[in-house]
Amino acid sequence: MKLFLVIPIAVIFISGCIGQQSETSAVQQAKTDCIDLCLQQNMSSDLSNGPCLSNAIADGWVCDVAHSPRTAVDDRPENQCSAFGKTAQHFVEVDTDCNFIRGV
């Protein structure tokens, strides 16, 4: 009888861990791709105005340059990723030196 209880609990536990792991890997991939794109763009472009680097860095993610702490230039519409809140529900922010700020 105890075996019948242990197996379903183990299955639930394992599936929860796997689901969380795939979510974490999606966040990590978006972060890595955003940093890589920033490093590429930083070689040929001035990122001091905090531009959107990509409206689709990963499925549902945008990549944005911002200042830490934020400045007024970061809140200008032309520096925002237009896909955020529409086709993308998450964002990765990096600073002007391509250091990770946050991913939400």
N, C-alpha and C positions, 0 to 999 in steps of 0.2 A: 504493500500500500504506500509506503514511504517513497518508493521508487517512482510511483505515478505522480507524486507531488514534486519530486526533485527535477525530473525531466522537463516539465513545462516551465518551471522557474528558471532553469538553466537556459532554455531556449529564449525566454524573454530577456534575460540578462545579456546573453551574447548578441541578440539582435539589436538591443539598445546600444551596446558598445560599437557595433559595426556601423549603425546609422550615424552615431556621433563622430566616428572616425572619418566617414566620407564627407560629413559637413566640415570637419576640421581641415581635411585635405583640400576641399574646394576653397576655403578661406586662405589657406596657405598658398595654393596655386595662384589665386588672384593677387595676393600680396607679392609673390615672387615675380609674376608677370608685370605687375605695375612698376616695381622697382627696376626691372630690366628695361622696360620701355622708357622710364624716366632717365636712366643712364644713357640710353641711345639718344633721346631727344636733347639731353643736357649738353651733348657734344656740339650740337649745331643750332640750338635755340636758346633764347633767354627765357628762363622759367620764373623770373622774379615777380611777374604779375599773377602767378598762381593759376595757370591755365588747366583746363580739362585735357588730359592726355589721351583718354579713350572712353567712349560711351559704351564700350563692350569689351572690357579687358578679359572677362570671363562671362559665362552665362549668368545674367542678372547682376553683374558687377560693373561699376565704372571706376576709372582711375583718375584721381585729381591731385594736383599740386596745391599745397596750402602752406601757410606759415605757422610756426609754432613758437609763441602763441599767435592765434589768428590776427590778421590785420584787416582793415577795411577793404583792401583789394580782393581778399578772398571771398567777400560777399557780393561782389559785382556779378550780375547775371552773365556777362560775357566770359567770366572765369569759372562758371559752374558747368557741370556736366548735364547737358539737356536731357539725357535719358534717365537720370535719377528721378525716381518717383513715377516714371512712366513704364519703360521697358526694363529698367534696372531698379532693384530694391535695396541694393547694397553698394557701399563704396569703400575704396581704399584711398587713404590720403598719404602722400609722401611730401617731405619738405623740398625746398629748392635744391638741396644737395642729394636728393633721392633717398633720404633716410625715412623709414617707415614711421608714420605718426599714429595711424589707427585704421582699423577695418571694422565696418559696421554693416 
